[in-house]
Amino acid sequence: MGVLFGICQVIAASGAVKHEEIVEQVKKLFTKLSSDPTTATQLVAKEPTDFTGSEVRIIDDDIPLAQFAVAFSGASWTDPDSIALMVMQAMLGSWNKSASGGKHMGSELAQKVGINEIAESTMSFNTNYKDTGLFGVYAVAKLDCLDDLAYAIMYETTKVCYRVSEADVTRARNQSSNFCKLCDKGERLNGKILELPEGSERREYIIGDLGYSLLPYLIIPYEGKELPESRAEFNRRHHATQMVAHGALARLKDVENYSRSDVEA
């Protein structure tokens, strides 16, 4: 049996136990709990959490590349600013060293990274939660490129706050919203729904990584290392599905599929 103390108390029991007996034990043992009806939501509204800047560095000399991220407090799904942040995310864009046309991307950050070769990959992210969000840029780079990369990221991130052209906004808005609007209207991911024997349904979805927000048609993995077995198994299957997609794209692009060790050169 475990107890979670806080505004709400949760008692959980597993194994060969009877519900009625657990309820009786709880009534006998938990007699001094607060009867204050204040909820966690009311406490948060009264004393909202403030985003505090910080810097975290973890050094591992065995890793040849640095994992670099700059993050800021974002917006919740219900915040009107979440739409503006989606557009800003598209403006900053993403870039990968193995992708073709990187130097000719619409994102000026991607152009700088590609032309100056200061990173292996970059990816802007905008994650929205119920009451807050996280916005920023994640990158992988060689150690001797970090200074130039950090300057480029901060310059372009700051620039979208005060100097943006109408063409940039139009490009980013179209890029970030058109497909979602089509999905919402049922004009995309609208293939035949298969009914499975156990009563569930199989639909069309997009598989995304943790850099994306969870949407009704976009599936992302669970976050964390020590996950329950059911969630860990979900992540394994999620990753396996991604590998299938990567292999298909590799065939379309006529390049080596390095996601599988058994592919012959």
MARLUMLUM-761290 format. One line per 2 residues: their letters; for each residue x, y, z of N, C-alpha, C. Coordinates in steps of 0.1 Angstrom, whole numbers, padded with zeros to 4 digits. Atoms other than C-alpha are relative to their C-alpha. Layout:
BEGIN
a = X:Y:Z:X:Y:Z:X:Y:Z  ... .
// end
This chain:
BEGIN
mg = 0009:-0012:0000:0000:0000:0000:0009:0012:0000  -0007:-0013:0001:0013:0035:-0009:-0009:0012:0003 .
vl = 0008:-0012:-0003:0002:0069:0003:0007:0012:-0006  -0005:-0013:0006:0007:0102:-0016:-0006:0011:0007 .
fg = 0005:-0011:-0008:0004:0131:0007:0000:0013:-0008  0001:-0013:0007:-0006:0166:-0005:-0014:0005:0001 .
ic = 0014:-0005:-0001:-0038:0184:-0012:-0010:-0011:-0001  0008:0012:0001:-0053:0151:-0022:0008:-0012:0004 .
qv = -0007:0013:-0005:-0045:0117:-0006:-0005:-0011:-0008  0004:0011:0008:-0045:0086:-0027:0005:-0013:0007 .
ia = -0004:0013:-0005:-0044:0051:-0012:-0002:-0011:-0010  0000:0010:0011:-0036:0023:-0036:0004:-0013:0006 .
as = -0003:0013:-0005:-0036:-0014:-0028:0000:-0010:-0012  -0001:0010:0011:-0027:-0044:-0050:0001:-0014:0006 .
ga = -0001:0014:-0005:-0028:-0082:-0046:-0013:-0005:0005  0012:0007:-0005:-0052:-0104:-0028:-0006:0008:0012 .
vk = 0006:-0008:-0010:-0070:-0077:-0009:-0015:0003:-0003  0014:-0004:0001:-0107:-0068:-0003:-0002:0014:0001 .
he = 0003:-0014:0000:-0119:-0034:-0011:-0006:0005:0013  0007:-0004:-0012:-0142:-0032:0019:0010:0001:0012 .
ei = -0009:0000:-0011:-0114:-0041:0043:0010:0011:-0001  -0009:-0011:0001:-0091:-0015:0029:-0007:0013:0004 .
ve = 0008:-0012:-0003:-0118:0012:0032:-0001:0001:0015  0001:0000:-0015:-0123:0002:0069:0013:0004:0007 .
qv = -0013:-0003:-0006:-0086:0003:0076:0004:0015:-0002  -0003:-0014:0003:-0083:0038:0060:-0008:0008:0010 .
kk = 0008:-0008:-0009:-0112:0051:0081:0006:0000:0015  -0006:0001:-0013:-0094:0038:0113:0013:0008:0001 .
lf = -0013:-0004:-0001:-0059:0049:0105:0002:0015:-0004  -0002:-0014:0005:-0063:0082:0086:-0011:0009:0005 .
tk = 0010:-0008:-0007:-0082:0102:0111:0003:0015:0002  -0004:-0014:-0002:-0062:0134:0112:0003:0007:-0013 .
ls = -0002:-0007:0013:-0063:0144:0075:-0007:0013:0000  0006:-0013:0000:-0071:0180:0068:-0013:-0001:-0008 .
sd = 0013:-0001:0007:-0107:0187:0058:-0001:0013:-0008  0000:-0012:0008:-0097:0219:0040:-0004:-0004:-0014 .
pt = 0005:0003:0014:-0117:0218:0007:0008:0006:-0011  -0007:-0007:0010:-0091:0239:-0011:0007:-0010:-0009 .
ta = -0005:0009:0010:-0080:0221:-0043:0014:0005:-0005  -0013:-0004:0006:-0046:0221:-0060:-0001:0011:-0010 .
tq = 0002:-0010:0010:-0060:0242:-0088:-0002:0014:0006  0002:-0013:-0007:-0071:0269:-0064:0013:0005:0006 .
lv = -0013:-0004:-0006:-0037:0269:-0047:0009:0006:-0011  -0008:-0005:0011:-0020:0273:-0081:-0005:0014:-0004 .
ak = 0005:-0013:0004:-0043:0302:-0090:0003:0011:0010  -0003:-0010:-0010:-0036:0319:-0057:0015:0003:0000 .
ep = -0014:-0002:0001:0002:0314:-0059:0006:-0007:-0012  -0005:0006:0013:0012:0307:-0095:0015:-0002:0001 .
td = -0014:0003:0000:0046:0292:-0101:0007:0009:-0010  -0007:-0009:0009:0072:0315:-0116:0012:-0008:-0006 .
ft = -0011:0007:0007:0096:0303:-0142:0014:0006:0004  -0013:-0005:-0005:0132:0306:-0129:0011:-0004:-0009 .
gs = -0011:0003:0009:0162:0308:-0152:0011:-0008:0008  -0011:0008:-0006:0190:0283:-0145:0009:-0006:-0011 .
ev = -0009:0006:0010:0219:0266:-0162:0004:-0014:0006  -0004:0014:-0004:0226:0228:-0160:0010:-0005:-0010 .
ri = -0010:0006:0008:0258:0212:-0173:0004:-0014:0006  -0004:0013:-0004:0265:0175:-0172:0011:-0004:-0010 .
id = -0012:0003:0008:0300:0165:-0184:0002:-0015:-0001  -0003:0014:0002:0306:0131:-0199:0010:-0001:-0011 .
dd = -0011:0000:0010:0339:0127:-0217:-0001:-0011:-0010  0002:0011:0009:0328:0095:-0233:-0009:0003:-0011 .
ip = 0010:-0003:0010:0302:0112:-0254:0007:0010:-0010  -0007:-0008:0009:0318:0127:-0286:-0007:0013:-0004 .
la = 0008:-0011:0003:0290:0152:-0292:-0007:0006:0012  0007:-0007:-0010:0274:0178:-0270:-0015:0001:-0003 .
qf = 0014:-0002:0001:0237:0178:-0264:-0004:0013:0006  0002:-0014:-0005:0227:0214:-0261:-0014:0005:-0002 .
av = 0014:-0005:0000:0194:0230:-0253:-0002:0014:0007  0004:-0013:-0006:0180:0265:-0246:-0015:0000:0001 .
af = 0015:0001:-0002:0145:0266:-0232:-0005:0012:0008  0007:-0011:-0007:0121:0292:-0220:-0014:-0004:0004 .
sg = 0014:0002:-0004:0087:0293:-0203:-0009:0002:-0012  0009:-0001:0011:0061:0287:-0229:-0015:0003:0004 .
as = 0014:-0003:-0002:0023:0287:-0230:-0008:-0013:0001  0009:0012:-0001:-0005:0263:-0221:-0008:-0001:-0012 .
wt = 0008:0002:0012:-0029:0249:-0247:-0011:0011:0000  0011:-0010:0000:-0056:0274:-0235:0005:0014:-0001 .
dp = -0005:-0014:0002:-0033:0304:-0238:0000:0004:-0014  -0001:-0004:0014:-0038:0324:-0270:0014:0001:-0005 .
ds = -0014:-0001:0004:0000:0329:-0271:0005:-0013:-0006  -0005:0013:0005:0003:0292:-0279:0001:-0001:-0015 .
ia = 0000:-0001:0014:-0006:0299:-0315:0012:0007:-0006  -0012:-0007:0004:0021:0325:-0318:0013:-0008:0002 .
lm = -0012:0008:-0003:0047:0302:-0303:0001:-0012:-0010  0000:0010:0011:0037:0275:-0329:0006:0006:-0013 .
vm = -0006:-0007:0011:0045:0300:-0356:0015:0003:0002  -0014:-0003:-0003:0078:0310:-0339:0008:-0013:-0001 .
qa = -0007:0013:0001:0087:0273:-0337:0003:-0003:-0015  -0002:0003:0014:0082:0269:-0374:0010:0010:-0007 .
ml = -0009:-0010:0005:0102:0301:-0381:0015:-0005:0003  -0013:0005:-0003:0132:0287:-0362:0003:-0013:-0006 .
gs = -0002:0012:0008:0127:0253:-0379:0009:-0010:0006  -0009:0011:-0004:0149:0223:-0377:0010:-0003:-0012 .
wn = -0010:0003:0011:0180:0211:-0396:0008:-0012:0005  -0008:0012:-0002:0199:0179:-0399:0011:-0001:-0010 .
ks = -0012:0000:0009:0234:0174:-0414:-0002:-0009:-0012  0002:0010:0010:0222:0144:-0434:-0011:0004:-0010 .
as = 0011:-0004:0008:0192:0162:-0449:0005:0008:-0012  -0003:-0008:0012:0194:0176:-0484:-0007:0013:0000 .
gg = 0006:-0014:0000:0188:0213:-0490:0001:0007:0012  0000:-0007:-0013:0197:0223:-0455:0004:0014:-0001 .
kh = -0005:-0013:0001:0216:0254:-0466:-0011:0009:-0007  0010:-0008:0007:0185:0265:-0485:-0013:0000:0007 .
mg = 0013:0001:-0008:0159:0261:-0458:-0005:0014:0002  0006:-0013:-0002:0135:0289:-0451:0004:0006:0013 .
se = -0005:-0005:-0013:0147:0292:-0415:0014:0005:-0001  -0013:-0006:0000:0175:0316:-0411:0010:-0007:0010 .
la = -0009:0008:-0009:0188:0296:-0381:0005:-0012:-0007  -0004:0012:0008:0189:0265:-0403:0011:0004:-0010 .
qk = -0010:-0004:0010:0208:0284:-0430:0013:0003:0007  -0013:-0003:-0007:0234:0297:-0405:0007:-0013:0004 .
vg = -0006:0012:-0005:0239:0263:-0390:0006:-0008:-0012  -0005:0008:0011:0242:0246:-0424:0012:0006:-0007 .
in = -0011:-0007:0008:0264:0272:-0441:0013:-0001:0008  -0012:-0001:-0009:0288:0275:-0411:0004:-0014:0006 .
ei = -0002:0013:-0005:0286:0238:-0402:0004:0000:0015  -0002:-0001:-0014:0283:0245:-0365:-0008:-0009:0008 .
ae = 0008:0010:-0007:0260:0216:-0356:-0003:-0012:-0008  0004:0012:0007:0251:0181:-0365:-0015:0000:-0003 .
st = 0014:-0002:0001:0214:0189:-0360:-0006:0010:0009  0007:-0010:-0009:0190:0215:-0345:-0015:-0003:-0002 .
ms = 0014:0002:0001:0154:0213:-0337:-0007:0010:0010  0008:-0008:-0009:0130:0239:-0322:-0011:-0008:0005 .
fn = 0011:0007:-0007:0104:0227:-0298:-0010:0009:0007  0010:-0008:-0007:0072:0240:-0284:-0010:-0010:0006 .
tn = 0009:0010:-0007:0055:0217:-0258:-0010:0008:0008  0010:-0007:-0007:0022:0228:-0244:-0006:-0010:0010 .
yk = 0006:0008:-0010:0008:0215:-0211:-0013:0007:0004  0013:-0006:-0004:-0024:0222:-0192:0001:0014:0005 .
dt = -0001:-0013:-0006:-0011:0252:-0173:0013:0007:-0003  -0013:-0006:0004:0023:0260:-0188:0005:-0006:-0013 .
gl = -0006:0005:0013:0046:0252:-0217:0015:0001:0001  -0014:-0001:0001:0082:0249:-0227:0004:0002:-0015 .
fg = -0004:-0004:0014:0097:0266:-0258:0015:0002:-0001  -0014:-0002:0001:0132:0265:-0271:0006:-0007:-0012 .
vy = -0008:0007:0011:0159:0249:-0294:0009:-0010:0006  -0009:0011:-0004:0177:0216:-0290:0010:-0002:-0012 .
av = -0010:0002:0011:0209:0209:-0309:0011:-0010:0005  -0011:0010:-0002:0237:0183:-0312:0012:0006:-0008 .
ak = -0012:-0007:0007:0272:0197:-0320:0013:-0005:0006  -0013:0002:-0005:0309:0192:-0317:0004:0010:0010 .
ld = -0003:-0009:-0012:0325:0208:-0286:0006:0013:-0005  -0006:-0012:0005:0345:0233:-0306:-0010:0009:-0008 .
cl = 0010:-0008:0007:0313:0246:-0322:-0010:0006:0009  0010:-0004:-0009:0293:0253:-0291:-0002:0015:0001 .
dd = 0000:-0014:-0001:0302:0290:-0288:-0008:0006:-0012  0006:-0005:0012:0292:0298:-0324:-0015:-0004:0000 .
la = 0013:0005:0000:0261:0276:-0321:-0009:0007:0010  0008:-0007:-0010:0249:0292:-0289:-0003:0014:-0004 .
ya = 0003:-0014:0005:0253:0327:-0304:-0011:0000:-0011  0009:0001:0011:0234:0317:-0335:-0014:-0002:0005 .
im = 0013:0003:-0006:0205:0302:-0315:-0006:0012:0007  0005:-0011:-0008:0202:0331:-0291:-0003:0012:-0009 .
ye = 0002:-0011:0009:0205:0357:-0320:-0014:-0002:-0007  0013:0002:0008:0177:0341:-0341:-0012:-0001:0009 .
tt = 0012:0001:-0009:0155:0333:-0311:-0004:0014:0005  0003:-0013:-0004:0158:0369:-0299:-0006:0008:-0011 .
kv = 0005:-0008:0012:0152:0383:-0334:-0015:-0002:-0003  0014:0003:0002:0118:0366:-0337:-0009:0008:0009 .
cy = 0008:-0008:-0009:0107:0388:-0308:-0002:0014:-0005  0001:-0014:0004:0113:0421:-0325:0002:0003:-0015 .
rv = -0003:-0003:0014:0123:0418:-0362:-0004:-0012:-0008  0006:0011:0008:0101:0395:-0383:-0007:0006:-0012 .
se = 0007:-0005:0012:0090:0401:-0419:-0013:-0007:-0002  0013:0006:0003:0055:0394:-0432:0002:-0013:-0007 .
ad = -0002:0013:0008:0069:0368:-0456:0004:-0011:0010  -0004:0011:-0009:0085:0349:-0427:-0012:-0005:0008 .
vt = 0012:0004:-0008:0053:0349:-0407:-0009:-0009:-0009  0009:0008:0010:0033:0337:-0438:0006:-0014:-0002 .
ra = -0006:0013:0002:0058:0309:-0445:-0002:-0009:0012  0000:0008:-0012:0059:0297:-0409:-0015:-0004:0003 .
rn = 0014:0003:-0003:0021:0300:-0405:-0005:-0011:-0009  0005:0011:0009:0014:0279:-0436:0007:-0013:0003 .
qs = -0008:0012:-0003:0041:0254:-0427:-0005:-0007:0013  0003:0006:-0013:0029:0249:-0391:-0015:-0004:0001 .
sn = 0014:0002:-0003:-0009:0250:-0395:-0008:-0007:-0011  0008:0005:0010:-0020:0238:-0429:-0004:-0015:0002 .
fc = 0003:0014:-0001:-0016:0201:-0423:-0009:-0003:0012  0008:0002:-0012:-0031:0203:-0388:-0015:0004:-0003 .
kl = 0013:-0004:0003:-0061:0222:-0402:-0007:-0011:-0009  0006:0010:0009:-0066:0195:-0429:-0003:-0012:0008 .
cd = 0003:0011:-0009:-0064:0168:-0402:-0012:0003:0008  0011:-0003:-0008:-0089:0186:-0381:-0013:0000:-0008 .
kg = 0012:0000:0008:-0113:0189:-0410:-0003:-0014:-0006  0001:0013:0005:-0108:0152:-0418:0004:-0002:-0014 .
er = -0004:0001:0014:-0092:0158:-0451:0014:-0007:-0001  -0013:0007:-0001:-0059:0141:-0440:-0002:-0011:0011 .
ln = 0001:0011:-0009:-0054:0109:-0421:-0014:-0005:0001  0014:0004:0000:-0089:0099:-0431:-0002:-0013:-0007 .
gk = 0001:0013:0006:-0082:0064:-0443:-0011:-0009:0007  0011:0009:-0006:-0105:0034:-0436:0004:-0004:0014 .
il = -0002:0004:-0014:-0109:0026:-0399:-0003:-0015:0001  0001:0015:-0001:-0103:-0011:-0392:-0004:-0003:0014 .
el = 0005:0005:-0013:-0123:-0027:-0364:0007:-0013:0004  -0008:0012:-0005:-0101:-0052:-0344:-0009:-0009:0008 .
pe = 0008:0009:-0007:-0115:-0083:-0328:-0003:0003:0015  0002:-0003:-0014:-0111:-0070:-0292:-0009:0012:0002 .
gs = 0009:-0011:-0001:-0134:-0041:-0300:0007:0014:-0002  -0007:-0013:0003:-0107:-0014:-0306:0000:0003:-0015 .
er = -0001:-0004:0014:-0101:0005:-0338:0014:0003:-0004  -0013:-0003:0006:-0071:0010:-0360:-0002:0012:-0010 .
re = 0001:-0012:0009:-0068:0045:-0375:0014:0004:-0005  -0013:-0006:0005:-0041:0066:-0392:0005:0010:0010 .
yi = -0006:-0009:-0009:-0018:0085:-0370:0014:0005:-0005  -0014:-0005:0003:0015:0105:-0372:0008:-0004:0013 .
ig = -0009:0003:-0011:0044:0092:-0351:0010:0011:0002  -0009:-0010:-0003:0064:0119:-0335:0009:-0002:0012 .
dl = -0008:0002:-0012:0092:0122:-0309:-0004:0011:0010  0003:-0008:-0011:0092:0142:-0277:0001:0015:-0003 .
gy = 0000:-0014:0004:0098:0174:-0296:-0013:0006:-0004  0013:-0004:0005:0062:0174:-0307:-0010:0000:0012 .
sl = 0010:0000:-0010:0031:0181:-0287:-0010:-0012:-0003  0010:0011:0002:0005:0153:-0282:-0013:0006:-0006 .
lp = 0012:-0004:0007:-0024:0157:-0306:-0009:-0012:-0002  0008:0011:0002:-0054:0135:-0313:0005:-0009:-0011 .
yl = -0005:0008:0011:-0037:0123:-0345:0016:-0001:0000  -0015:0001:0000:0000:0126:-0334:0004:-0007:0013 .
ii = -0003:0008:-0012:0014:0100:-0310:0015:0002:0003  -0014:-0002:-0005:0046:0107:-0290:0002:-0010:0011 .
py = -0003:0010:-0011:0064:0084:-0265:-0002:0006:0013  0000:-0005:-0014:0062:0086:-0228:0014:0005:0004 .
eg = -0013:-0006:-0004:0089:0107:-0212:0005:-0006:0013  -0006:0005:-0013:0113:0094:-0185:0008:-0013:-0002 .
ke = -0008:0012:0001:0137:0066:-0179:-0006:-0012:0007  0005:0012:-0008:0122:0044:-0151:-0015:0000:-0002 .
lp = 0014:0001:0003:0088:0038:-0167:-0006:-0013:0004  0007:0013:-0002:0062:0012:-0158:0001:-0009:-0012 .
es = -0002:0009:0011:0065:-0019:-0180:-0010:0003:-0012  0010:-0003:0011:0033:-0010:-0200:0004:0012:-0008 .
ra = -0005:-0012:0008:0047:0024:-0209:0013:-0002:-0007  -0012:0003:0007:0081:0011:-0216:-0002:-0008:-0013 .
ef = 0003:0008:0012:0066:-0015:-0240:-0006:0009:-0011  0006:-0010:0009:0046:0013:-0256:0011:0007:-0007 .
nr = -0012:-0008:0006:0079:0033:-0262:0008:-0009:-0009  -0008:0009:0009:0096:0002:-0277:-0007:-0002:-0013 .
rh = 0008:0002:0013:0068:-0003:-0302:-0001:0013:-0007  0000:-0013:0007:0067:0034:-0309:0013:0002:-0007 .
ha = -0013:-0001:0006:0104:0034:-0316:0001:-0010:-0012  0000:0009:0011:0100:0003:-0338:-0007:0005:-0012 .
tq = 0008:-0006:0011:0073:0020:-0358:0008:0012:-0007  -0008:-0010:0006:0096:0050:-0363:0011:-0005:-0009 .
mv = -0010:0007:0008:0123:0027:-0376:-0005:-0004:-0014  0007:0004:0012:0099:0014:-0402:-0001:0012:-0010 .
ah = 0001:-0012:0008:0092:0049:-0414:0013:0005:-0005  -0013:-0004:0005:0129:0058:-0415:0005:-0008:-0011 .
ga = -0004:0009:0010:0136:0027:-0435:-0007:0003:-0014  0007:-0003:0012:0109:0036:-0460:0005:0013:-0006 .
la = -0005:-0013:0006:0121:0072:-0464:0014:-0002:-0006  -0014:0003:0006:0157:0059:-0469:-0001:-0006:-0013 .
rl = 0001:0006:0013:0145:0038:-0497:-0005:0010:-0011  0005:-0010:0009:0126:0067:-0513:0011:0010:-0004 .
kd = -0011:-0009:0003:0157:0089:-0510:0012:-0007:-0006  -0011:0008:0006:0179:0061:-0523:0013:0002:0008 .
ve = -0012:-0002:-0009:0203:0064:-0493:0001:-0012:0009  -0002:0011:-0010:0217:0039:-0468:-0010:0001:0012 .
ny = 0008:0000:-0012:0194:0029:-0440:0009:-0004:0012  -0009:0002:-0011:0216:0032:-0410:-0007:-0003:0013 .
sr = 0008:0003:-0012:0188:0025:-0385:0000:-0015:0003  -0001:0015:-0002:0194:-0013:-0390:0014:-0004:-0002 .
sd = -0014:0005:0001:0226:-0031:-0384:0002:-0010:-0010  -0001:0012:0009:0218:-0059:-0408:-0001:0004:-0015 .
ve = 0001:-0005:0014:0216:-0037:-0439:0014:0000:-0006  -0013:0001:0006:0244:-0045:-0463:0004:0013:-0007 .
a = -0005:-0012:0006:0265:-0016:-0476:0000:-0002:-0015 .
// end
